[in-house]
Amino acid sequence: MNRVFGIVGWKNSGKTTLVCGLVEEFTKRGLTVSTIKHAHHNFSVDQKGTDSFGHRQAGAHEVALVSSKRWVIMHENTTDSEEPSLQTMVAKLGPCDLILVEGYKNANIQKLEAVRQDAAKETPLWQTHTGIVAVASDTQLEECDKPQFDLNDITTIADFIIQISGVRT
């Protein structure tokens, strides 16, 4: 069974840096890790001028790009289709020990909030969102009753995620 754990936070809070550090740490420990990144904007994984870009521009609903090193399937949503749920995307991933989710702050999963003092312009998510079980920050948060970790202490954060999510090492 894939275990799912989220990393959330406001823009420039350190989410991506934390997720990348955790993927490296878990991989060193012998775990197979997959990730899901939620984007709030249009994005592309191919470049203008490539064959796959041409296929998409021509109207292909799905484009599979395959090599001996990796493969990807790009799927175009229709204008009236809804964004797939996190559960839908988790179901599309292959077996692994842990799925780290970046974003999806409203998802019903256990999450850790990344907080950088310089980026803290909004109300902390741990105050308003359910499922946040801990906070990783570059400063001590006095009012926070959740377990707190140094944002750069990847090893300790990884230990916590393993413990709370039940991942077997």
Phi, psi and omega per residue, in radians:
M1 nan 2.270 3.094
N2 -1.258 2.258 3.026
R3 -1.585 2.459 -3.076
V4 -2.148 2.293 3.110
F5 -2.459 2.397 -3.042
G6 -1.842 2.609 2.987
I7 -2.101 2.078 -3.093
V8 -2.190 2.958 3.095
G9 2.777 2.880 3.106
W10 -1.305 2.941 -3.135
K11 -0.912 2.409 3.122
N12 1.120 0.431 -3.140
S13 -1.523 -0.163 3.138
G14 1.816 0.241 -3.099
K15 -1.024 -0.917 -3.059
T16 -1.142 -0.738 3.101
T17 -1.056 -0.745 3.126
L18 -1.132 -0.815 -3.141
V19 -1.044 -0.799 3.138
C20 -1.071 -0.743 3.100
G21 -1.095 -0.712 3.120
L22 -1.176 -0.717 3.095
V23 -1.027 -0.801 3.107
E24 -1.054 -0.787 -3.114
E25 -1.119 -0.841 -3.135
F26 -1.132 -0.663 3.110
T27 -1.113 -0.728 3.074
K28 -1.039 -0.538 -3.137
R29 -1.454 0.027 3.084
G30 1.559 0.192 3.130
L31 -1.543 2.619 3.005
T32 -1.667 2.096 -3.038
V33 -2.108 2.352 2.986
S34 -2.031 2.777 3.126
T35 -2.299 2.668 2.995
I36 -2.253 2.195 3.132
K37 -1.980 2.122 3.082
H38 -1.529 2.284 3.111
A39 -2.019 2.412 3.131
H40 -1.661 0.218 -3.034
H41 -2.519 3.011 3.070
N42 -1.186 2.445 3.121
F43 -2.523 2.866 3.102
S44 -2.465 2.458 3.095
V45 -1.801 0.025 3.067
D46 -2.167 2.922 -3.019
Q47 -1.891 2.558 3.056
K48 -0.989 2.359 -3.130
G49 1.730 -0.263 3.107
T50 -1.454 2.801 3.132
D51 -1.063 -0.766 -3.109
S52 -1.130 -0.638 3.069
F53 -1.063 -0.764 3.101
G54 -1.066 -0.696 3.113
H55 -1.073 -0.802 3.139
R56 -1.122 -0.786 -3.135
Q57 -1.078 -0.541 3.136
A58 -1.314 -0.225 3.070
G59 1.990 0.161 3.117
A60 -1.058 2.339 3.134
H61 -1.274 -0.697 3.044
E62 -2.353 2.505 3.077
V63 -2.250 2.152 3.066
A64 -1.775 2.250 3.091
L65 -1.976 2.095 -2.955
V66 -2.290 2.333 2.992
S67 -2.495 3.133 3.120
S68 -1.257 -0.261 -3.107
K69 -1.669 -0.626 -3.088
R70 -2.870 2.935 3.031
W71 -2.532 2.716 3.120
V72 -2.562 2.534 2.999
I73 -2.050 2.120 3.070
M74 -1.710 2.240 -3.089
H75 -2.084 2.194 3.113
E76 -1.570 2.150 3.010
N77 -1.304 2.518 3.040
T78 -1.355 2.879 -3.078
T79 -1.116 -0.420 -3.135
D80 -1.779 0.063 3.138
S81 -1.518 2.610 3.105
E82 -1.494 2.727 3.036
E83 -1.075 2.364 3.132
P84 -1.087 2.551 3.107
S85 -1.271 2.851 3.065
L86 -1.042 -0.722 3.137
Q87 -1.056 -0.690 3.103
T88 -1.082 -0.763 -3.111
M89 -1.236 -0.659 3.074
V90 -1.045 -0.735 -3.123
A91 -1.130 -0.408 -3.137
K92 -1.409 -0.288 -3.118
L93 -1.435 2.643 3.086
G94 -1.307 3.024 3.130
P95 -1.053 2.455 3.092
C96 -2.778 3.008 3.118
D97 -1.416 -0.597 -3.049
L98 -2.665 2.406 2.990
I99 -1.951 2.097 3.033
L100 -1.668 2.246 -3.105
V101 -1.934 2.146 3.061
E102 -1.772 2.049 -3.073
G103 1.721 -2.660 -3.068
Y104 0.935 0.871 -3.052
K105 -1.066 -0.374 3.130
N106 -1.639 0.002 -3.111
A107 -1.173 2.614 -3.137
N108 -1.520 1.144 3.088
I109 -2.380 2.873 3.027
Q110 -1.242 2.400 -3.062
K111 -2.434 2.699 2.992
L112 -2.036 2.338 3.114
E113 -1.664 2.253 3.008
A114 -1.566 2.303 -3.116
V115 -2.333 2.126 2.969
R116 -1.914 2.289 -3.102
Q117 -0.962 -0.726 -3.124
D118 -1.150 -0.434 -3.086
A119 -1.768 -0.026 -3.041
A120 -1.398 1.383 3.135
K121 -1.854 -0.235 -3.112
E122 -1.915 2.911 3.041
T123 -1.069 2.313 3.128
P124 -0.977 2.421 -3.120
L125 -1.119 -0.577 -3.113
W126 -1.073 -0.333 3.118
Q127 -1.442 -0.397 -2.979
T128 -2.178 -0.264 -3.050
H129 -1.990 2.397 3.100
T130 -1.377 2.765 3.070
G131 1.587 -0.197 3.121
I132 -1.376 2.005 -3.029
V133 -1.798 -0.185 -3.127
A134 -2.865 2.941 3.134
V135 -2.325 2.410 3.006
A136 -2.038 2.172 -3.015
S137 -2.496 2.840 3.053
D138 -1.628 0.125 3.112
T139 -2.596 2.729 3.078
Q140 -1.305 2.271 3.134
L141 -1.757 1.820 -2.987
E142 -1.056 -0.740 -3.054
E143 -1.479 -0.115 -3.028
C144 -1.368 2.190 3.131
D145 -1.690 0.081 3.111
K146 -1.509 2.747 2.996
P147 -0.993 2.399 -3.114
Q148 -2.077 2.462 3.136
F149 -2.269 2.673 3.001
D150 -1.185 2.288 -3.097
L151 -0.991 -0.460 -3.115
N152 -1.672 -0.011 -3.107
D153 -1.585 1.263 -3.051
I154 -1.032 -0.733 -3.091
T155 -1.053 -0.821 -3.125
T156 -1.196 -0.685 3.098
I157 -1.116 -0.742 3.109
A158 -1.075 -0.752 3.097
D159 -1.012 -0.767 3.139
F160 -1.089 -0.805 -3.123
I161 -1.087 -0.740 3.103
I162 -1.059 -0.809 -3.120
Q163 -1.089 -0.859 -3.022
I164 -1.335 -0.493 -3.082
S165 -1.650 -0.175 3.108
G166 1.366 0.350 3.102
V167 -1.186 2.367 3.117
R168 -1.655 2.241 3.128
T169 -1.820 nan nan
